[in-house]
Amino acid sequence: MAMTMDVDIVSAEKELFSGPAEMVVAPAVMGEVGIYPRHTQLLTPLKAGEVHIKLPGGEDEYIFVSGGILEVQPGTVTILSDTAVRAQDLDEAAALEAKQAAEQAIKDREGDIDIAEAQAELLEAVKQLQMIDKLRKRRR
């Protein structure tokens, strides 16, 4: 039997995943990080993107996070995110609408704070659309 670690992914609204995993890949600000059991301790910020969890038995779980914090402790990986959604629950129409709204806000340029917020929303929408596209390709 393969070694595992406990993984918890929590958003501001609810716990999305809690259970054993053989591996976790997350979108750290410094680049993607792969975490295996017995990984050294780590605390790093995350950017918007896909968290890949390799479950015991060979199945995979994919979760979109809007950013957040990844903490690795002995035997435990915790991801705290403002927004986290299971890949299969992503809404393509809503992501497209958010992308268009953010692009329009950037185009209108109504102030520095609004621009920065619109750019963050645009990045999140684009990452969601990319994840939806990857999920479609995996199913083929």
PyMOL commands that set and color helices and strands:
alter all, ss='L'
color gray80, all
select helices_A, chain A and resi 87-89+92-108+112-139
alter helices_A, ss='H'
color red, helices_A
select strands_A, chain A and resi 5-11+15-21+23-28+31-35+42-46+49-54+60-65+68-73+76-81+84-86
alter strands_A, ss='S'
color yellow, strands_A
deselect
rebuild
show_as cartoon
